Amino acid sequence: MKLTREGYRERLIDKRVAEYLKTFGAVAIEGPKWCGKTWTSLHHSDSVCFIADPEGNFQNRTLAELSPDLVLEGDHPRLIDEWQEVPSLWDAIRFKVDQSGKKGQFLLTGSATPNHKGILHSGTGRFGLLRMRTMSLFETGDSTGEVALESLFEKTIKPRNIKEPKLRELIHYCVRGGWPGALDASESAAMDMAKSYLEAVIADDMFRVDRIKRDERKVRSLIHSLGRNESTIVSNATLNKDMEALDEMELDKNTISDYLSIFERLFLIEDQPAFAPSIRSSRRLLKSPKRHFSDVSLAVAALKATPEMLFNDLNSFGFMFEALCEHDMRIYADNIGGTLYHFRDNRGNEADAVVELPDGRWGAFEIKLGANQIDSAAEELLEIKEIMSSEGKAPHTLGVICGMVKAAYTRPDGVHVVPITALR
């Protein structure tokens, strides 16, 4: 009997979890704290062990450290929640899977990647790895989901009217983020959640990863700089200059790399890699990733921005809106086996988002807040199509993902126009 919690909202990743349990002996689900990993895993589990449960002076963790077998006994699939608290559990589960050869024995959840350092053996063939993120607008119920991402790879989409969201609504989605626990909270409470998330990372989580104490002032400065550079392509050196100029704080390049590495292991940040189609071309495609927090609300919190501040500074809000859209597009792409990138070459041609499907087809997308920007965005996309067509790797589809528009349709030039509140 599954352990589904009352009030559980189905997630897009549920389908992949079910498929992976039929394919692998164990499935590991990783992602940010509070994104819903535990509730989703309980939805697919028949028994559970919470390693981080404080009951009995953290009895489960102690038992796992003394003898992993003691916490692995139970009905399958068995959930081992926050397994990274006892990294040796990975090898114990791998051994169990090898012994029985059965599929779907264990689910593991983790909100930090432990130090390997020779402790863990490869789980290749035994473990299926899934990345879970905070909720998309479709999962929160704020997108109708009338337009599937995969449908944009067709020549046309069925035109339909969509309720046009107000600017205040789009700002609210960014301030609230996709945290399951924030959906029924007030806007101010949701903002406090994001702020406390960052505080926990600074004050506790970074130390727990590798037991190294870091300068909190420098960590705060870097987080602040990442917030200022959300949805942009910025090097570590530029982040350092930004910190020095605005926060009067300077880090050497090795320290910045170390901090960013810890942020990645804590799933605080998830950069959007550059697209590099396999073509032979004289055109140089830039390889730097686009910077993102794992949830746009964290970028808002890093800036200490309020809804009113964003309303009065649409330039800054544009970067937050882009982050919201790219976060959701990554989830929708994952759901169909695709990957999200961005495109930029050394001549200034760029696309905010690129989705590549498993069969090699790819689409280029621009993200715009208002309908008045659609024409210019379409022109930029058509130029990219012309360039890439002449060099042997044309995009299969082009699209503009919008905020304040009231329809989804395909333009006469073939460019799709889709509100983010209609996409899934």
ABEGO torsion letter per residue (X at the ends): XBABBBGBBBBAAAAAAAAAAAABABBBBBEBBGAGAAAAAAAABABBBBAABABGGGAAAAAAAABAAAAABEBOBBBBBGAAABAAAAAAAAAAAAAAGBBGABBBBBABBBBAGGABBBABGABBBBBBBBBBAAAAGABAGABBAAAAABABBBBBBBBBBBAAAAAAAAAAEABAAAAABBAAAAAAAAAAAAAAAAAAAAAAAAGBBBBAAAAAAAAAAAAAABGBBBBAAAAAAAAAAAAGBBBBAAAAAAAAAAAAAAGABBBBBBBBBBBBBABBBBABBBBBBABAAAAAAAAGBBAAAAAABAAAAAAAAAAAAAAAAAAAAAAAGBBBBBBBBAAGBBBABBBBBAAGBBBBBBBBABAAAAAAAAAAAAAAAAAAAAAGBBBABBBBBBBBBABBBBBAAGBBBBBAAABX
